[in-house]
Amino acid sequence: MLLAGALGVLLTLSALRAADRTQPVLVAAHDLAPGTVVGDRDVRVARVRADARMLAALFAPADLAALRGQVVTGNVDAGALVTRRDVRAVGAQGVTRVMSFPVPRARAVGGKLTAGDRVDVVAVDRDTGRAGYVLTDAEIVAVDGSGGGPLGDASDDVTVSLAVDGDGAPRLAAALEAGTVTLVRATGAAPLQQARPFEARSGAGPTAEEP
């Protein structure tokens, strides 16, 4: 009976070891937006069941030093696996530029935009009333609508972060300075093939070339 009991314990332990073939990997500790420079607090350790091929695409806890300082290239949700395709070295091609700006909720689909949405950015020149598209099919990286205090003095603005390229960033900056900007949700819509570009009023005052 003692031998049978000992054998039963050994079989049970063997079965448990076989069932728990998980490996420690790094996952996102919170939502990571494109452009985030990874730090120690951005990831945590979780255990997953994965084969060798899948593990090769992930980061083990021992890889934290190599992951630290790299830049996130796409949205990674909290708790999601951080893969080697999700990050790039600083300065590498494929790293997303991100630009943030405040906009009234009423001009941002009532503040109901979320990360991953696509938007068209429309601007109206304050002086001439001319309207046009600043960006089309731009990806929203993050939306921050916090800022209210205990007395209910919540700001009517939301801060929207958009993925931009080298040409789009100055166009957006000019539109924010010279016009009134509105975001149009375009998630799932076909990208505009011909969009009238926004042009801020020129010749408002003397320039370096004018006398």
MDAnalysis code that builds the backbone (N, CA, C; Angstrom):
import MDAnalysis as mda
import numpy as np

u = mda.Universe.empty(633, n_residues=211, atom_resindex=np.repeat(np.arange(211), 3), trajectory=True)
u.add_TopologyAttr("name", ["N", "CA", "C"] * 211)
u.add_TopologyAttr("resid", np.arange(1, 212))
u.add_TopologyAttr("resname", ["MET", "LEU", "LEU", "ALA", "GLY", "ALA", "LEU", "GLY", "VAL", "LEU", "LEU", "THR", "LEU", "SER", "ALA", "LEU", "ARG", "ALA", "ALA", "ASP", "ARG", "THR", "GLN", "PRO", "VAL", "LEU", "VAL", "ALA", "ALA", "HIS", "ASP", "LEU", "ALA", "PRO", "GLY", "THR", "VAL", "VAL", "GLY", "ASP", "ARG", "ASP", "VAL", "ARG", "VAL", "ALA", "ARG", "VAL", "ARG", "ALA", "ASP", "ALA", "ARG", "MET", "LEU", "ALA", "ALA", "LEU", "PHE", "ALA", "PRO", "ALA", "ASP", "LEU", "ALA", "ALA", "LEU", "ARG", "GLY", "GLN", "VAL", "VAL", "THR", "GLY", "ASN", "VAL", "ASP", "ALA", "GLY", "ALA", "LEU", "VAL", "THR", "ARG", "ARG", "ASP", "VAL", "ARG", "ALA", "VAL", "GLY", "ALA", "GLN", "GLY", "VAL", "THR", "ARG", "VAL", "MET", "SER", "PHE", "PRO", "VAL", "PRO", "ARG", "ALA", "ARG", "ALA", "VAL", "GLY", "GLY", "LYS", "LEU", "THR", "ALA", "GLY", "ASP", "ARG", "VAL", "ASP", "VAL", "VAL", "ALA", "VAL", "ASP", "ARG", "ASP", "THR", "GLY", "ARG", "ALA", "GLY", "TYR", "VAL", "LEU", "THR", "ASP", "ALA", "GLU", "ILE", "VAL", "ALA", "VAL", "ASP", "GLY", "SER", "GLY", "GLY", "GLY", "PRO", "LEU", "GLY", "ASP", "ALA", "SER", "ASP", "ASP", "VAL", "THR", "VAL", "SER", "LEU", "ALA", "VAL", "ASP", "GLY", "ASP", "GLY", "ALA", "PRO", "ARG", "LEU", "ALA", "ALA", "ALA", "LEU", "GLU", "ALA", "GLY", "THR", "VAL", "THR", "LEU", "VAL", "ARG", "ALA", "THR", "GLY", "ALA", "ALA", "PRO", "LEU", "GLN", "GLN", "ALA", "ARG", "PRO", "PHE", "GLU", "ALA", "ARG", "SER", "GLY", "ALA", "GLY", "PRO", "THR", "ALA", "GLU", "GLU", "PRO"])
u.atoms.positions = np.array([
    [0.817, -1.210, 0.000],
    [0.000, 0.000, 0.000],
    [0.855, 1.267, 0.000],
    [1.925, 1.197, 0.802],
    [2.831, 2.354, 0.812],
    [3.453, 2.576, -0.550],
    [3.850, 1.459, -1.211],
    [4.463, 1.565, -2.538],
    [3.471, 2.123, -3.542],
    [2.233, 1.660, -3.455],
    [1.211, 2.151, -4.375],
    [0.943, 3.635, -4.149],
    [0.930, 4.050, -2.864],
    [0.707, 5.454, -2.579],
    [1.827, 6.330, -3.089],
    [3.074, 5.872, -2.906],
    [4.218, 6.634, -3.396],
    [4.190, 6.727, -4.911],
    [3.814, 5.620, -5.556],
    [3.735, 5.631, -7.016],
    [2.657, 6.601, -7.494],
    [1.552, 6.656, -6.749],
    [0.483, 7.588, -7.118],
    [0.928, 9.030, -7.018],
    [1.684, 9.346, -5.972],
    [2.194, 10.711, -5.814],
    [3.131, 11.076, -6.953],
    [4.023, 10.161, -7.316],
    [4.961, 10.410, -8.413],
    [4.229, 10.641, -9.735],
    [3.208, 9.838, -9.985],
    [2.441, 9.996, -11.222],
    [1.710, 11.341, -11.249],
    [1.188, 11.740, -10.081],
    [0.495, 13.024, -10.006],
    [1.445, 14.187, -10.258],
    [2.616, 14.157, -9.652],
    [3.609, 15.213, -9.860],
    [4.052, 15.264, -11.311],
    [4.228, 14.088, -11.910],
    [4.636, 14.030, -13.312],
    [3.575, 14.643, -14.210],
    [2.302, 14.342, -13.898],
    [1.212, 14.894, -14.698],
    [1.139, 16.414, -14.561],
    [1.338, 16.917, -13.339],
    [1.297, 18.365, -13.121],
    [2.424, 19.067, -13.861],
    [3.621, 18.494, -13.839],
    [4.747, 19.092, -14.564],
    [4.462, 19.122, -16.063],
    [3.851, 18.044, -16.564],
    [3.553, 17.993, -17.997],
    [2.499, 19.031, -18.374],
    [1.532, 19.266, -17.463],
    [0.460, 20.222, -17.756],
    [0.947, 21.657, -17.673],
    [1.960, 21.917, -16.851],
    [2.434, 23.285, -16.642],
    [3.691, 23.540, -17.451],
    [3.566, 23.439, -18.752],
    [4.706, 23.695, -19.627],
    [4.649, 25.134, -20.115],
    [4.569, 26.044, -19.196],
    [4.515, 27.454, -19.544],
    [5.902, 28.065, -19.450],
    [6.068, 29.166, -20.157],
    [7.347, 29.866, -20.176],
    [7.128, 31.328, -19.794],
    [8.046, 31.929, -19.059],
    [7.906, 33.346, -18.712],
    [8.267, 34.232, -19.904],
    [7.416, 35.212, -20.179],
    [7.656, 36.166, -21.264],
    [7.248, 37.553, -20.785],
    [7.603, 38.570, -21.547],
    [7.251, 39.944, -21.212],
    [5.981, 40.350, -21.951],
    [5.056, 40.949, -21.207],
    [3.819, 41.466, -21.783],
    [3.686, 42.935, -21.393],
    [2.787, 43.654, -22.078],
    [2.590, 45.075, -21.788],
    [1.946, 45.256, -20.419],
    [2.548, 46.088, -19.599],
    [2.006, 46.362, -18.263],
    [0.804, 47.299, -18.332],
    [0.703, 48.057, -19.423],
    [-0.429, 48.952, -19.661],
    [-0.475, 49.199, -21.159],
    [-1.459, 49.931, -21.638],
    [-1.553, 50.206, -23.070],
    [-0.313, 50.962, -23.531],
    [0.310, 50.454, -24.589],
    [1.499, 51.091, -25.157],
    [1.141, 51.679, -26.514],
    [1.354, 52.976, -26.658],
    [1.048, 53.658, -27.908],
    [2.281, 53.713, -28.794],
    [2.086, 53.816, -30.117],
    [3.237, 53.979, -31.002],
    [4.077, 55.177, -30.592],
    [5.378, 55.026, -30.604],
    [6.280, 56.091, -30.192],
    [6.731, 55.980, -28.759],
    [6.111, 55.064, -27.984],
    [6.518, 54.877, -26.597],
    [7.918, 54.291, -26.529],
    [8.777, 54.898, -25.738],
    [10.108, 54.346, -25.490],
    [9.983, 53.402, -24.297],
    [10.266, 52.138, -24.518],
    [10.006, 51.117, -23.503],
    [10.931, 51.280, -22.308],
    [10.312, 51.282, -21.124],
    [11.057, 51.310, -19.868],
    [10.657, 50.132, -19.003],
    [11.280, 50.013, -17.857],
    [11.022, 48.869, -16.980],
    [9.561, 48.777, -16.556],
    [8.887, 49.901, -16.385],
    [7.512, 49.895, -15.904],
    [6.499, 49.638, -17.011],
    [6.955, 49.551, -18.238],
    [6.037, 49.349, -19.359],
    [5.741, 47.879, -19.624],
    [6.504, 46.994, -19.028],
    [6.306, 45.559, -19.253],
    [6.301, 44.821, -17.920],
    [5.721, 43.629, -17.942],
    [5.731, 42.753, -16.774],
    [5.877, 41.317, -17.262],
    [6.108, 40.417, -16.336],
    [6.321, 39.009, -16.682],
    [5.008, 38.251, -16.575],
    [4.729, 37.424, -17.576],
    [3.580, 36.527, -17.555],
    [4.041, 35.181, -18.094],
    [3.292, 34.145, -17.789],
    [3.634, 32.806, -18.255],
    [2.638, 32.379, -19.326],
    [3.168, 31.835, -20.414],
    [2.326, 31.406, -21.527],
    [2.768, 30.028, -22.010],
    [1.860, 29.343, -22.679],
    [2.202, 28.095, -23.353],
    [2.536, 28.433, -24.794],
    [3.720, 28.127, -25.219],
    [4.157, 28.472, -26.569],
    [5.247, 27.513, -27.008],
    [5.284, 27.265, -28.329],
    [6.345, 26.409, -28.854],
    [7.595, 27.247, -29.082],
    [8.648, 26.589, -29.483],
    [9.938, 27.267, -29.637],
    [9.876, 28.360, -30.696],
    [9.107, 28.122, -31.755],
    [9.020, 29.120, -32.829],
    [8.356, 30.399, -32.328],
    [7.289, 30.240, -31.551],
    [6.605, 31.413, -31.023],
    [7.462, 32.133, -29.997],
    [8.138, 31.365, -29.155],
    [8.993, 31.975, -28.128],
    [10.097, 32.805, -28.749],
    [10.551, 32.404, -29.932],
    [11.620, 33.150, -30.597],
    [11.170, 34.549, -31.001],
    [9.852, 34.752, -31.152],
    [9.328, 36.056, -31.542],
    [8.987, 36.919, -30.344],
    [9.117, 36.374, -29.131],
    [8.770, 37.093, -27.912],
    [10.022, 37.485, -27.132],
    [9.806, 38.212, -26.043],
    [10.903, 38.623, -25.178],
    [10.802, 37.879, -23.855],
    [11.864, 37.203, -23.486],
    [11.941, 36.569, -22.175],
    [12.373, 37.616, -21.152],
    [12.165, 37.357, -19.860],
    [12.609, 38.315, -18.841],
    [14.086, 38.673, -18.961],
    [14.896, 37.716, -19.407],
    [16.326, 37.993, -19.565],
    [16.599, 38.979, -20.697],
    [15.595, 39.237, -21.565],
    [15.763, 40.152, -22.692],
    [15.384, 41.590, -22.335],
    [15.047, 41.847, -21.089],
    [14.582, 43.177, -20.713],
    [15.612, 44.254, -21.031],
    [16.866, 43.976, -20.796],
    [17.907, 44.980, -21.069],
    [17.942, 45.341, -22.548],
    [17.725, 44.346, -23.420],
    [17.727, 44.609, -24.851],
    [16.459, 45.339, -25.288],
    [15.329, 45.063, -24.618],
    [14.063, 45.703, -24.961],
    [14.014, 47.140, -24.470],
    [14.639, 47.405, -23.339],
    [14.614, 48.744, -22.741],
    [15.192, 49.771, -23.718],
    [14.463, 50.856, -23.953],
    [14.940, 51.917, -24.824],
    [14.484, 51.792, -26.265],
    [13.863, 50.660, -26.620],
    [13.338, 50.524, -27.967],
    [11.996, 51.243, -28.077],
    [11.557, 51.488, -29.305],
    [10.369, 52.296, -29.548],
    [9.242, 51.410, -30.068],
    [8.063, 51.574, -29.491],
    [6.892, 50.820, -29.916],
    [6.407, 51.355, -31.262],
    [6.097, 50.469, -32.194],
    [5.698, 50.885, -33.542],
    [4.205, 50.764, -33.803],
    [3.472, 50.120, -32.909],
    [2.028, 49.976, -33.078],
    [1.363, 49.874, -31.719],
    [0.043, 49.979, -31.695],
    [-0.667, 49.881, -30.422],
    [-0.520, 48.486, -29.834],
    [-0.126, 48.391, -28.561],
    [-0.030, 47.125, -27.833],
    [-0.896, 47.265, -26.592],
    [-1.954, 46.475, -26.517],
    [-2.882, 46.580, -25.395],
    [-2.271, 46.030, -24.111],
    [-2.767, 46.514, -22.983],
    [-2.306, 46.015, -21.689],
    [-2.515, 44.506, -21.605],
    [-1.470, 43.801, -21.189],
    [-1.543, 42.346, -21.066],
    [-1.204, 41.594, -22.326],
    [-1.055, 42.304, -23.453],
    [-0.732, 41.638, -24.719],
    [0.748, 41.285, -24.777],
    [1.044, 40.240, -25.503],
    [2.441, 39.849, -25.697],
    [3.186, 40.937, -26.450],
    [4.401, 41.224, -26.035],
    [5.259, 42.170, -26.750],
    [6.147, 41.347, -27.671],
    [5.936, 41.483, -28.972],
    [6.716, 40.717, -29.936],
    [7.844, 41.573, -30.488],
    [8.765, 40.925, -31.130],
    [9.904, 41.647, -31.701],
    [9.485, 42.523, -32.869],
    [8.315, 42.270, -33.429],
    [7.805, 43.126, -34.495],
    [7.149, 44.390, -33.957],
    [6.872, 44.410, -32.666],
    [6.194, 45.560, -32.062],
    [7.137, 46.697, -31.726],
    [8.444, 46.474, -31.791],
    [9.405, 47.496, -31.386],
    [10.501, 47.649, -32.425],
    [11.107, 48.807, -32.410],
    [12.252, 49.101, -33.272],
    [13.266, 49.894, -32.458],
    [14.497, 49.809, -32.864],
    [15.523, 50.617, -32.221],
    [15.283, 52.088, -32.535],
    [15.681, 52.957, -31.641],
    [15.528, 54.396, -31.853],
    [16.241, 54.792, -33.140],
    [15.530, 55.533, -33.999],
    [16.105, 55.969, -35.256],
    [15.915, 54.993, -36.393],
    [15.361, 53.809, -36.121],
    [15.175, 52.821, -37.180],
    [13.976, 53.184, -38.037],
    [13.968, 52.701, -39.276],
    [12.830, 52.910, -40.149],
    [11.625, 52.160, -39.581],
    [10.440, 52.705, -39.788],
    [9.229, 52.066, -39.304],
    [8.743, 52.613, -37.978],
    [9.545, 53.434, -37.312],
    [9.099, 54.028, -36.053],
    [8.117, 55.164, -36.360],
    [6.993, 55.172, -35.691],
    [5.929, 56.131, -35.965],
    [6.168, 57.456, -35.253],
    [5.968, 58.564, -35.994],
    [5.971, 59.880, -35.373],
    [4.574, 60.155, -34.834],
    [4.499, 60.770, -33.671],
    [3.220, 61.030, -33.029],
    [3.135, 62.503, -32.665],
    [1.955, 63.092, -32.914],
    [1.743, 64.504, -32.617],
    [0.449, 64.629, -31.819],
    [0.485, 65.389, -30.734],
    [-0.682, 65.549, -29.866],
    [-1.163, 66.998, -29.891],
    [-2.479, 67.173, -29.741],
    [-3.061, 68.509, -29.718],
    [-4.445, 68.442, -29.065],
    [-4.879, 69.534, -28.421],
    [-6.216, 69.566, -27.830],
    [-7.244, 69.968, -28.879],
    [-8.440, 69.431, -28.737],
    [-9.532, 69.782, -29.644],
    [-10.829, 69.666, -28.860],
    [-11.789, 70.578, -29.053],
    [-13.070, 70.482, -28.342],
    [-13.756, 69.145, -28.634],
    [-14.431, 68.601, -27.628],
    [-15.120, 67.324, -27.808],
    [-16.099, 67.369, -28.977],
    [-16.786, 68.486, -29.129],
    [-17.783, 68.608, -30.188],
    [-17.160, 68.504, -31.573],
    [-15.874, 68.774, -31.664],
    [-15.182, 68.669, -32.948],
    [-14.349, 67.392, -33.037],
    [-14.558, 66.497, -32.083],
    [-13.838, 65.212, -32.080],
    [-14.832, 64.075, -31.866],
    [-15.922, 64.112, -32.637],
    [-16.960, 63.073, -32.578],
    [-17.470, 62.920, -31.143],
    [-17.662, 64.037, -30.472],
    [-18.178, 64.008, -29.116],
    [-17.221, 63.403, -28.104],
    [-15.932, 63.347, -28.454],
    [-14.942, 62.769, -27.549],
    [-14.991, 61.258, -27.496],
    [-15.680, 60.622, -28.449],
    [-15.842, 59.169, -28.438],
    [-14.832, 58.444, -29.321],
    [-13.819, 59.134, -29.746],
    [-12.762, 58.500, -30.521],
    [-11.876, 57.675, -29.595],
    [-11.320, 56.613, -30.124],
    [-10.438, 55.750, -29.339],
    [-9.202, 55.414, -30.143],
    [-8.183, 54.918, -29.443],
    [-6.956, 54.495, -30.124],
    [-7.290, 53.424, -31.156],
    [-6.705, 53.584, -32.341],
    [-6.965, 52.654, -33.428],
    [-7.957, 53.180, -34.445],
    [-8.764, 54.184, -34.056],
    [-9.675, 54.805, -35.016],
    [-8.875, 55.512, -36.102],
    [-9.489, 55.649, -37.263],
    [-8.902, 56.441, -38.355],
    [-9.743, 57.704, -38.502],
    [-9.086, 58.818, -38.736],
    [-9.798, 60.087, -38.864],
    [-9.253, 60.887, -40.037],
    [-10.149, 61.735, -40.576],
    [-9.736, 62.785, -41.496],
    [-9.696, 64.080, -40.696],
    [-8.683, 64.885, -40.917],
    [-8.547, 66.159, -40.214],
    [-8.927, 67.274, -41.178],
    [-9.985, 68.000, -40.832],
    [-10.483, 69.101, -41.656],
    [-10.238, 70.409, -40.909],
    [-9.842, 71.420, -41.633],
    [-9.603, 72.731, -41.011],
    [-10.297, 73.819, -41.811],
    [-10.742, 74.870, -41.111],
    [-11.355, 76.050, -41.733],
    [-10.533, 77.261, -41.339],
    [-10.048, 77.992, -42.318],
    [-9.265, 79.189, -42.036],
    [-10.144, 80.226, -41.340],
    [-9.663, 80.744, -40.208],
    [-10.465, 81.669, -39.411],
    [-10.733, 82.987, -40.138],
    [-9.827, 83.405, -41.024],
    [-9.965, 84.701, -41.680],
    [-10.756, 84.619, -42.982],
    [-10.530, 83.580, -43.755],
    [-11.161, 83.506, -45.081],
    [-12.349, 82.557, -45.132],
    [-12.440, 81.645, -44.164],
    [-13.520, 80.664, -44.201],
    [-13.255, 79.519, -45.148],
    [-12.084, 79.491, -45.764],
    [-11.774, 78.405, -46.684],
    [-11.508, 77.122, -45.894],
    [-12.069, 76.033, -46.391],
    [-11.921, 74.744, -45.705],
    [-11.166, 73.761, -46.586],
    [-10.532, 72.796, -45.935],
    [-9.805, 71.768, -46.678],
    [-9.337, 70.675, -45.744],
    [-8.803, 69.633, -46.334],
    [-8.312, 68.496, -45.569],
    [-6.824, 68.689, -45.244],
    [-6.504, 68.527, -43.976],
    [-5.112, 68.596, -43.533],
    [-4.466, 67.213, -43.629],
    [-5.167, 66.210, -43.117],
    [-4.738, 64.814, -43.171],
    [-5.945, 63.952, -43.487],
    [-5.717, 62.825, -44.134],
    [-6.788, 61.865, -44.367],
    [-6.343, 60.487, -43.902],
    [-7.287, 59.739, -43.357],
    [-7.047, 58.363, -42.908],
    [-5.880, 58.287, -41.927],
    [-5.811, 59.243, -41.023],
    [-4.748, 59.251, -40.013],
    [-5.143, 58.341, -38.858],
    [-4.178, 57.658, -38.265],
    [-4.454, 56.745, -37.160],
    [-4.381, 57.474, -35.826],
    [-5.387, 57.256, -34.992],
    [-5.374, 57.808, -33.637],
    [-4.558, 56.868, -32.754],
    [-3.571, 57.428, -32.092],
    [-2.711, 56.661, -31.206],
    [-3.273, 56.629, -29.789],
    [-3.792, 57.771, -29.338],
    [-4.341, 57.847, -27.988],
    [-5.291, 59.030, -27.901],
    [-6.228, 58.934, -26.960],
    [-7.155, 60.026, -26.669],
    [-7.210, 60.188, -25.159],
    [-6.931, 61.378, -24.682],
    [-6.941, 61.647, -23.247],
    [-7.977, 62.712, -22.976],
    [-9.064, 62.300, -22.304],
    [-10.126, 63.246, -22.004],
    [-10.191, 63.626, -20.556],
    [-9.171, 63.242, -19.771],
    [-9.182, 63.557, -18.347],
    [-8.807, 65.003, -18.122],
    [-8.882, 65.420, -16.885],
    [-8.501, 66.794, -16.558],
    [-9.527, 67.506, -15.710],
    [-10.656, 66.816, -15.409],
    [-11.661, 67.436, -14.566],
    [-11.286, 67.370, -13.101],
    [-11.746, 68.310, -12.335],
    [-11.474, 68.335, -10.905],
    [-12.663, 67.839, -10.114],
    [-12.566, 67.845, -8.787],
    [-13.650, 67.335, -7.949],
    [-14.911, 68.186, -8.001],
    [-14.821, 69.437, -8.472],
    [-15.983, 70.312, -8.541],
    [-16.700, 70.200, -9.872],
    [-16.258, 69.237, -10.687],
    [-16.941, 69.013, -11.947],
    [-16.516, 69.959, -13.051],
    [-15.368, 70.618, -12.895],
    [-14.893, 71.566, -13.894],
    [-14.094, 70.848, -14.968],
    [-14.668, 69.792, -15.521],
    [-13.982, 69.017, -16.552],
    [-13.792, 69.872, -17.796],
    [-12.651, 69.757, -18.391],
    [-12.365, 70.515, -19.605],
    [-13.207, 69.998, -20.750],
    [-13.615, 70.906, -21.627],
    [-14.391, 70.528, -22.806],
    [-13.475, 69.970, -23.890],
    [-12.170, 70.041, -23.686],
    [-11.215, 69.565, -24.686],
    [-10.800, 68.128, -24.411],
    [-10.411, 67.448, -25.473],
    [-9.734, 66.167, -25.359],
    [-8.396, 66.323, -26.069],
    [-7.407, 65.612, -25.587],
    [-6.098, 65.634, -26.228],
    [-5.981, 64.402, -27.117],
    [-5.800, 64.647, -28.391],
    [-5.739, 63.574, -29.380],
    [-4.308, 63.443, -29.870],
    [-3.818, 62.214, -29.926],
    [-2.481, 61.938, -30.461],
    [-2.640, 61.192, -31.777],
    [-2.053, 61.742, -32.827],
    [-2.158, 61.164, -34.160],
    [-0.798, 60.711, -34.666],
    [-0.795, 59.632, -35.422],
    [0.410, 59.212, -36.128],
    [0.563, 60.111, -37.353],
    [1.733, 60.694, -37.521],
    [1.970, 61.619, -38.630],
    [3.291, 61.268, -39.316],
    [3.435, 61.773, -40.530],
    [4.711, 61.634, -41.214],
    [5.397, 62.995, -41.256],
    [6.540, 63.049, -41.901],
    [7.316, 64.284, -41.912],
    [6.628, 65.434, -42.605],
    [5.748, 65.153, -43.575],
    [5.022, 66.216, -44.269],
    [3.750, 66.601, -43.528],
    [3.108, 65.605, -42.924],
    [1.839, 65.878, -42.262],
    [1.981, 66.699, -41.000],
    [3.096, 66.542, -40.283],
    [3.274, 67.262, -39.018],
    [3.235, 68.773, -39.202],
    [3.999, 69.363, -40.134],
    [3.924, 70.819, -40.282],
    [2.580, 71.295, -40.827],
    [1.914, 70.477, -41.665],
    [0.589, 70.873, -42.155],
    [-0.396, 70.948, -40.997],
    [-0.324, 69.966, -40.110],
    [-1.217, 69.960, -38.962],
    [-0.913, 71.125, -38.033],
    [0.355, 71.403, -37.814],
    [0.737, 72.518, -36.950],
    [0.228, 73.844, -37.518],
    [0.344, 74.027, -38.826],
    [-0.128, 75.258, -39.458],
    [-1.640, 75.389, -39.345],
    [-2.347, 74.268, -39.525],
    [-3.808, 74.300, -39.436],
    [-4.267, 74.641, -38.022],
    [-3.589, 74.096, -37.023],
    [-3.950, 74.389, -35.638],
    [-3.716, 75.853, -35.297],
    [-2.720, 76.453, -35.926],
    [-2.391, 77.850, -35.659],
    [-3.328, 78.795, -36.393],
    [-3.689, 78.461, -37.637],
    [-4.432, 79.404, -38.476],
    [-5.909, 79.091, -38.614],
    [-6.326, 77.884, -38.242],
    [-7.707, 77.512, -38.502],
    [-8.377, 76.801, -37.349],
    [-9.633, 76.448, -37.575],
    [-10.411, 75.654, -36.637],
    [-10.422, 74.220, -37.144],
    [-9.964, 73.294, -36.301],
    [-9.760, 71.909, -36.722],
    [-10.910, 71.029, -36.238],
    [-11.373, 70.156, -37.121],
    [-12.407, 69.176, -36.794],
    [-11.935, 67.796, -37.233],
    [-12.212, 66.800, -36.401],
    [-11.854, 65.426, -36.732],
    [-13.086, 64.674, -37.216],
    [-12.953, 63.993, -38.336],
    [-14.034, 63.212, -38.923],
    [-13.671, 61.739, -38.809],
    [-14.471, 60.963, -38.085],
    [-14.159, 59.543, -37.956],
    [-14.272, 58.887, -39.331],
    [-13.213, 58.173, -39.718],
    [-13.173, 57.509, -41.021],
    [-12.885, 56.019, -40.880],
    [-13.020, 55.489, -39.671],
    [-12.752, 54.080, -39.426],
    [-13.642, 53.217, -40.304],
    [-13.033, 52.366, -41.128],
    [-13.781, 51.478, -42.006],
    [-14.185, 52.091, -43.323],
    [-14.050, 53.396, -43.467],
    [-14.412, 54.063, -44.719],
    [-13.263, 53.988, -45.710],
    [-13.612, 54.028, -46.973],
    [-12.577, 54.014, -48.011],
    [-11.798, 55.324, -47.953],
    [-10.475, 55.270, -48.041],
    [-9.682, 56.508, -48.016],
    [-10.073, 57.431, -49.163],
    [-10.086, 58.727, -48.887],
    [-10.425, 59.715, -49.914],
    [-9.361, 59.728, -51.002],
    [-9.804, 59.652, -52.233],
    [-8.859, 59.678, -53.349],
    [-8.491, 61.105, -53.733],
    [-9.464, 61.990, -53.680],
    [-9.221, 63.396, -53.998],
    [-9.795, 64.236, -52.872],
    [-8.929, 64.851, -52.123],
    [-9.366, 65.681, -51.001],
    [-8.780, 67.080, -51.170],
    [-9.649, 68.085, -51.104],
    [-9.189, 69.464, -51.236],
    [-8.270, 69.798, -50.078],
    [-7.011, 70.156, -50.349],
    [-6.068, 70.432, -49.256],
    [-6.384, 71.755, -48.565],
    [-6.118, 71.789, -47.277],
    [-6.295, 73.019, -46.522],
    [-5.158, 73.970, -46.827],
    [-5.524, 75.223, -47.060],
    [-4.515, 76.260, -47.317],
    [-4.827, 77.442, -46.415],
    [-3.898, 77.736, -45.532],
    [-4.078, 78.897, -44.662],
    [-3.936, 80.165, -45.473],
    [-4.580, 81.224, -45.021],
    [-4.520, 82.513, -45.733],
    [-3.092, 82.995, -45.822],
    [-2.688, 83.370, -46.992],
    [-1.342, 83.896, -47.192],
    [-1.420, 85.391, -47.432],
    [-0.301, 86.077, -47.215],
    [-0.254, 87.513, -47.454],
    [-0.972, 88.332, -46.394],
    [-1.113, 87.741, -45.178],
    [-1.822, 88.472, -44.124],
    [-1.025, 89.662, -43.637],
    [0.234, 89.653, -43.839],
    [1.057, 90.751, -43.348],
    [2.391, 90.737, -44.064],
    [3.275, 91.647, -43.763],
    [4.568, 91.703, -44.426],
    [5.363, 90.441, -44.188],
    [6.084, 90.051, -45.190],
    [6.997, 88.925, -45.074],
    [8.393, 89.400, -45.380],
    [9.355, 88.484, -45.303],
    [10.754, 88.856, -45.504],
    [10.973, 89.365, -46.914],
    [10.102, 88.907, -47.878],
    [10.314, 89.334, -49.263],
    [9.601, 90.636, -49.584],
    [8.658, 91.058, -48.697],
    [7.907, 92.271, -48.980],
    [8.617, 93.492, -48.427],
    [8.434, 94.617, -49.037],
    [9.055, 95.846, -48.512],
    [8.408, 96.278, -47.218],
])
